[in-house]
Amino acid sequence: MSQVFREFLKKVGSGSHTSKPLTRDEAAEAGRLMLTQAATPAQIGAFLIAHRIKRPTPEELAGFLDAYADLGPMMMPIETAHPVVVLGCPYDGRSRTAPVTPITALMLAASGIPVLLHGGDRMPTKSGLPLVDLWRRLGLSFDRLTLGQSRQLLQDTGLGFVYLPTHFPEAQALVPYREQIGKRPPLATLELFWCPYGGNAHIVVGYVHPPTEGLAQDTLRHQGRDRISTIKGLEGSPDLSRSRTAIIGTTRPDGTLDRLLLHPHDYGFGSEDVPLDDEATYLDDLAATVAGHPSPLAQSAVWNGGFYLWHFGVVDTLEAGFDRAKTLLTAGSLVAKVSEIEAAIARLTAIPGE
């Protein structure tokens, strides 16, 4: 048993009237003790549920991110004129609405904007469809790559993936606690904010509950990150909804927030969001959309892709973004990008000793 961790547990778990938040340094040490399993399973489980009940502070989450930086993967910077876009998606996946995040990432990468994603396999408590399964359906086995190979892939093709089981086994070892405590721990919020890239990055944080937006901005400000966009997206992802107004926040370097409200009806995209009724059917639709074939996902792909192409400066107007997104789909640009990435993965994994 860790006596140090026991004191942290007492501090956060002593009740609504007497519990106190950890300092950033204390949270960093608590994170390290959990990641290294120096704390016992009983201590870790108790801490995670107590911390969920108390609610994490930005300073605590910044400390946990410090622990991730100390013990986890940090991809070295690539040569690029544009900040790497890091899309933060819930690790426990999607279960109600059809994701278009991979299509958005491919559109950006095909337009010269490098994109880094991160996640793992199916994860409690939701156990929804994870990003890595979407990429596998497109023939892209990001889980085969070392961190160095993933960095090289990002450099060569504009798309990279940090895969938790391979690249951060210490964090992967904490995943079973989610099932055992039956609730999302604060680590699930942390994952939305985590940036496993050591260079100039623009972090996009998807969220569901409005307080998460402010928590993200304050946490990342403690981390010295000044390029942040927040998206009230589908199931906490960066995917814009077509059934309601998109709420977008962009933090300026001085810490002020620019707020943007996009009404899909104003641009001809208003409709119900595509449901995720059957995973196999959805995965086929995803592949069809990337190949430029008619698909239920096409309008959502253009709505999201057009916004992000404009948001990251590929085009000057939203309307031009939508036009470019349509062209990328119909001209075969995305399926060509997938083939390029697939060939690059094959080359990287064929190198002896890599």
Secondary structure as a PSIPRED ss2 file (coil, helix, strand):
# PSIPRED VFORMAT (PSIPRED V4.0)

   1 M C   1.000  0.000  0.000
   2 S C   1.000  0.000  0.000
   3 Q H   0.000  1.000  0.000
   4 V H   0.000  1.000  0.000
   5 F H   0.000  1.000  0.000
   6 R H   0.000  1.000  0.000
   7 E H   0.000  1.000  0.000
   8 F H   0.000  1.000  0.000
   9 L H   0.000  1.000  0.000
  10 K H   0.000  1.000  0.000
  11 K H   0.000  1.000  0.000
  12 V H   0.000  1.000  0.000
  13 G C   1.000  0.000  0.000
  14 S C   1.000  0.000  0.000
  15 G C   1.000  0.000  0.000
  16 S C   1.000  0.000  0.000
  17 H C   1.000  0.000  0.000
  18 T C   1.000  0.000  0.000
  19 S C   1.000  0.000  0.000
  20 K C   1.000  0.000  0.000
  21 P C   1.000  0.000  0.000
  22 L C   1.000  0.000  0.000
  23 T C   1.000  0.000  0.000
  24 R H   0.000  1.000  0.000
  25 D H   0.000  1.000  0.000
  26 E H   0.000  1.000  0.000
  27 A H   0.000  1.000  0.000
  28 A H   0.000  1.000  0.000
  29 E H   0.000  1.000  0.000
  30 A H   0.000  1.000  0.000
  31 G H   0.000  1.000  0.000
  32 R H   0.000  1.000  0.000
  33 L H   0.000  1.000  0.000
  34 M H   0.000  1.000  0.000
  35 L H   0.000  1.000  0.000
  36 T C   1.000  0.000  0.000
  37 Q C   1.000  0.000  0.000
  38 A C   1.000  0.000  0.000
  39 A C   1.000  0.000  0.000
  40 T C   1.000  0.000  0.000
  41 P H   0.000  1.000  0.000
  42 A H   0.000  1.000  0.000
  43 Q H   0.000  1.000  0.000
  44 I H   0.000  1.000  0.000
  45 G H   0.000  1.000  0.000
  46 A H   0.000  1.000  0.000
  47 F H   0.000  1.000  0.000
  48 L H   0.000  1.000  0.000
  49 I H   0.000  1.000  0.000
  50 A H   0.000  1.000  0.000
  51 H H   0.000  1.000  0.000
  52 R H   0.000  1.000  0.000
  53 I H   0.000  1.000  0.000
  54 K H   0.000  1.000  0.000
  55 R C   1.000  0.000  0.000
  56 P C   1.000  0.000  0.000
  57 T C   1.000  0.000  0.000
  58 P H   0.000  1.000  0.000
  59 E H   0.000  1.000  0.000
  60 E H   0.000  1.000  0.000
  61 L H   0.000  1.000  0.000
  62 A H   0.000  1.000  0.000
  63 G H   0.000  1.000  0.000
  64 F H   0.000  1.000  0.000
  65 L H   0.000  1.000  0.000
  66 D H   0.000  1.000  0.000
  67 A H   0.000  1.000  0.000
  68 Y H   0.000  1.000  0.000
  69 A H   0.000  1.000  0.000
  70 D H   0.000  1.000  0.000
  71 L H   0.000  1.000  0.000
  72 G C   1.000  0.000  0.000
  73 P C   1.000  0.000  0.000
  74 M C   1.000  0.000  0.000
  75 M E   0.000  0.000  1.000
  76 M C   1.000  0.000  0.000
  77 P C   1.000  0.000  0.000
  78 I C   1.000  0.000  0.000
  79 E C   1.000  0.000  0.000
  80 T C   1.000  0.000  0.000
  81 A C   1.000  0.000  0.000
  82 H C   1.000  0.000  0.000
  83 P C   1.000  0.000  0.000
  84 V E   0.000  0.000  1.000
  85 V E   0.000  0.000  1.000
  86 V E   0.000  0.000  1.000
  87 L E   0.000  0.000  1.000
  88 G E   0.000  0.000  1.000
  89 C C   1.000  0.000  0.000
  90 P C   1.000  0.000  0.000
  91 Y C   1.000  0.000  0.000
  92 D C   1.000  0.000  0.000
  93 G C   1.000  0.000  0.000
  94 R E   0.000  0.000  1.000
  95 S C   1.000  0.000  0.000
  96 R C   1.000  0.000  0.000
  97 T E   0.000  0.000  1.000
  98 A C   1.000  0.000  0.000
  99 P C   1.000  0.000  0.000
 100 V C   1.000  0.000  0.000
 101 T H   0.000  1.000  0.000
 102 P H   0.000  1.000  0.000
 103 I H   0.000  1.000  0.000
 104 T H   0.000  1.000  0.000
 105 A H   0.000  1.000  0.000
 106 L H   0.000  1.000  0.000
 107 M H   0.000  1.000  0.000
 108 L H   0.000  1.000  0.000
 109 A H   0.000  1.000  0.000
 110 A H   0.000  1.000  0.000
 111 S C   1.000  0.000  0.000
 112 G C   1.000  0.000  0.000
 113 I C   1.000  0.000  0.000
 114 P C   1.000  0.000  0.000
 115 V E   0.000  0.000  1.000
 116 L E   0.000  0.000  1.000
 117 L E   0.000  0.000  1.000
 118 H E   0.000  0.000  1.000
 119 G E   0.000  0.000  1.000
 120 G C   1.000  0.000  0.000
 121 D C   1.000  0.000  0.000
 122 R C   1.000  0.000  0.000
 123 M C   1.000  0.000  0.000
 124 P C   1.000  0.000  0.000
 125 T C   1.000  0.000  0.000
 126 K C   1.000  0.000  0.000
 127 S C   1.000  0.000  0.000
 128 G C   1.000  0.000  0.000
 129 L E   0.000  0.000  1.000
 130 P C   1.000  0.000  0.000
 131 L H   0.000  1.000  0.000
 132 V H   0.000  1.000  0.000
 133 D H   0.000  1.000  0.000
 134 L H   0.000  1.000  0.000
 135 W H   0.000  1.000  0.000
 136 R H   0.000  1.000  0.000
 137 R H   0.000  1.000  0.000
 138 L C   1.000  0.000  0.000
 139 G C   1.000  0.000  0.000
 140 L C   1.000  0.000  0.000
 141 S C   1.000  0.000  0.000
 142 F H   0.000  1.000  0.000
 143 D H   0.000  1.000  0.000
 144 R H   0.000  1.000  0.000
 145 L C   1.000  0.000  0.000
 146 T C   1.000  0.000  0.000
 147 L H   0.000  1.000  0.000
 148 G H   0.000  1.000  0.000
 149 Q H   0.000  1.000  0.000
 150 S H   0.000  1.000  0.000
 151 R H   0.000  1.000  0.000
 152 Q H   0.000  1.000  0.000
 153 L H   0.000  1.000  0.000
 154 L H   0.000  1.000  0.000
 155 Q H   0.000  1.000  0.000
 156 D H   0.000  1.000  0.000
 157 T H   0.000  1.000  0.000
 158 G C   1.000  0.000  0.000
 159 L E   0.000  0.000  1.000
 160 G E   0.000  0.000  1.000
 161 F E   0.000  0.000  1.000
 162 V E   0.000  0.000  1.000
 163 Y E   0.000  0.000  1.000
 164 L H   0.000  1.000  0.000
 165 P H   0.000  1.000  0.000
 166 T H   0.000  1.000  0.000
 167 H H   0.000  1.000  0.000
 168 F C   1.000  0.000  0.000
 169 P H   0.000  1.000  0.000
 170 E H   0.000  1.000  0.000
 171 A H   0.000  1.000  0.000
 172 Q H   0.000  1.000  0.000
 173 A C   1.000  0.000  0.000
 174 L C   1.000  0.000  0.000
 175 V C   1.000  0.000  0.000
 176 P H   0.000  1.000  0.000
 177 Y H   0.000  1.000  0.000
 178 R H   0.000  1.000  0.000
 179 E H   0.000  1.000  0.000
 180 Q H   0.000  1.000  0.000
 181 I H   0.000  1.000  0.000
 182 G C   1.000  0.000  0.000
 183 K C   1.000  0.000  0.000
 184 R C   1.000  0.000  0.000
 185 P C   1.000  0.000  0.000
 186 P H   0.000  1.000  0.000
 187 L H   0.000  1.000  0.000
 188 A H   0.000  1.000  0.000
 189 T H   0.000  1.000  0.000
 190 L H   0.000  1.000  0.000
 191 E H   0.000  1.000  0.000
 192 L H   0.000  1.000  0.000
 193 F H   0.000  1.000  0.000
 194 W C   1.000  0.000  0.000
 195 C C   1.000  0.000  0.000
 196 P C   1.000  0.000  0.000
 197 Y E   0.000  0.000  1.000
 198 G C   1.000  0.000  0.000
 199 G C   1.000  0.000  0.000
 200 N C   1.000  0.000  0.000
 201 A E   0.000  0.000  1.000
 202 H E   0.000  0.000  1.000
 203 I E   0.000  0.000  1.000
 204 V E   0.000  0.000  1.000
 205 V E   0.000  0.000  1.000
 206 G E   0.000  0.000  1.000
 207 Y E   0.000  0.000  1.000
 208 V C   1.000  0.000  0.000
 209 H C   1.000  0.000  0.000
 210 P H   0.000  1.000  0.000
 211 P H   0.000  1.000  0.000
 212 T H   0.000  1.000  0.000
 213 E H   0.000  1.000  0.000
 214 G H   0.000  1.000  0.000
 215 L H   0.000  1.000  0.000
 216 A H   0.000  1.000  0.000
 217 Q H   0.000  1.000  0.000
 218 D H   0.000  1.000  0.000
 219 T H   0.000  1.000  0.000
 220 L H   0.000  1.000  0.000
 221 R H   0.000  1.000  0.000
 222 H H   0.000  1.000  0.000
 223 Q C   1.000  0.000  0.000
 224 G C   1.000  0.000  0.000
 225 R C   1.000  0.000  0.000
 226 D C   1.000  0.000  0.000
 227 R C   1.000  0.000  0.000
 228 I E   0.000  0.000  1.000
 229 S E   0.000  0.000  1.000
 230 T E   0.000  0.000  1.000
 231 I E   0.000  0.000  1.000
 232 K E   0.000  0.000  1.000
 233 G C   1.000  0.000  0.000
 234 L H   0.000  1.000  0.000
 235 E H   0.000  1.000  0.000
 236 G H   0.000  1.000  0.000
 237 S C   1.000  0.000  0.000
 238 P C   1.000  0.000  0.000
 239 D C   1.000  0.000  0.000
 240 L C   1.000  0.000  0.000
 241 S C   1.000  0.000  0.000
 242 R C   1.000  0.000  0.000
 243 S C   1.000  0.000  0.000
 244 R C   1.000  0.000  0.000
 245 T C   1.000  0.000  0.000
 246 A E   0.000  0.000  1.000
 247 I E   0.000  0.000  1.000
 248 I E   0.000  0.000  1.000
 249 G E   0.000  0.000  1.000
 250 T E   0.000  0.000  1.000
 251 T E   0.000  0.000  1.000
 252 R C   1.000  0.000  0.000
 253 P C   1.000  0.000  0.000
 254 D C   1.000  0.000  0.000
 255 G C   1.000  0.000  0.000
 256 T C   1.000  0.000  0.000
 257 L E   0.000  0.000  1.000
 258 D E   0.000  0.000  1.000
 259 R E   0.000  0.000  1.000
 260 L E   0.000  0.000  1.000
 261 L E   0.000  0.000  1.000
 262 L E   0.000  0.000  1.000
 263 H C   1.000  0.000  0.000
 264 P H   0.000  1.000  0.000
 265 H H   0.000  1.000  0.000
 266 D H   0.000  1.000  0.000
 267 Y H   0.000  1.000  0.000
 268 G C   1.000  0.000  0.000
 269 F C   1.000  0.000  0.000
 270 G C   1.000  0.000  0.000
 271 S C   1.000  0.000  0.000
 272 E C   1.000  0.000  0.000
 273 D C   1.000  0.000  0.000
 274 V C   1.000  0.000  0.000
 275 P E   0.000  0.000  1.000
 276 L C   1.000  0.000  0.000
 277 D C   1.000  0.000  0.000
 278 D C   1.000  0.000  0.000
 279 E H   0.000  1.000  0.000
 280 A H   0.000  1.000  0.000
 281 T H   0.000  1.000  0.000
 282 Y H   0.000  1.000  0.000
 283 L H   0.000  1.000  0.000
 284 D H   0.000  1.000  0.000
 285 D H   0.000  1.000  0.000
 286 L H   0.000  1.000  0.000
 287 A H   0.000  1.000  0.000
 288 A H   0.000  1.000  0.000
 289 T H   0.000  1.000  0.000
 290 V H   0.000  1.000  0.000
 291 A C   1.000  0.000  0.000
 292 G C   1.000  0.000  0.000
 293 H C   1.000  0.000  0.000
 294 P C   1.000  0.000  0.000
 295 S C   1.000  0.000  0.000
 296 P C   1.000  0.000  0.000
 297 L C   1.000  0.000  0.000
 298 A H   0.000  1.000  0.000
 299 Q H   0.000  1.000  0.000
 300 S H   0.000  1.000  0.000
 301 A H   0.000  1.000  0.000
 302 V H   0.000  1.000  0.000
 303 W H   0.000  1.000  0.000
 304 N H   0.000  1.000  0.000
 305 G H   0.000  1.000  0.000
 306 G H   0.000  1.000  0.000
 307 F H   0.000  1.000  0.000
 308 Y H   0.000  1.000  0.000
 309 L H   0.000  1.000  0.000
 310 W H   0.000  1.000  0.000
 311 H H   0.000  1.000  0.000
 312 F C   1.000  0.000  0.000
 313 G C   1.000  0.000  0.000
 314 V C   1.000  0.000  0.000
 315 V C   1.000  0.000  0.000
 316 D C   1.000  0.000  0.000
 317 T C   1.000  0.000  0.000
 318 L H   0.000  1.000  0.000
 319 E H   0.000  1.000  0.000
 320 A H   0.000  1.000  0.000
 321 G H   0.000  1.000  0.000
 322 F H   0.000  1.000  0.000
 323 D H   0.000  1.000  0.000
 324 R H   0.000  1.000  0.000
 325 A H   0.000  1.000  0.000
 326 K H   0.000  1.000  0.000
 327 T H   0.000  1.000  0.000
 328 L H   0.000  1.000  0.000
 329 L H   0.000  1.000  0.000
 330 T H   0.000  1.000  0.000
 331 A C   1.000  0.000  0.000
 332 G C   1.000  0.000  0.000
 333 S H   0.000  1.000  0.000
 334 L H   0.000  1.000  0.000
 335 V H   0.000  1.000  0.000
 336 A H   0.000  1.000  0.000
 337 K H   0.000  1.000  0.000
 338 V H   0.000  1.000  0.000
 339 S H   0.000  1.000  0.000
 340 E H   0.000  1.000  0.000
 341 I H   0.000  1.000  0.000
 342 E H   0.000  1.000  0.000
 343 A H   0.000  1.000  0.000
 344 A H   0.000  1.000  0.000
 345 I H   0.000  1.000  0.000
 346 A H   0.000  1.000  0.000
 347 R H   0.000  1.000  0.000
 348 L H   0.000  1.000  0.000
 349 T H   0.000  1.000  0.000
 350 A H   0.000  1.000  0.000
 351 I C   1.000  0.000  0.000
 352 P C   1.000  0.000  0.000
 353 G C   1.000  0.000  0.000
 354 E C   1.000  0.000  0.000
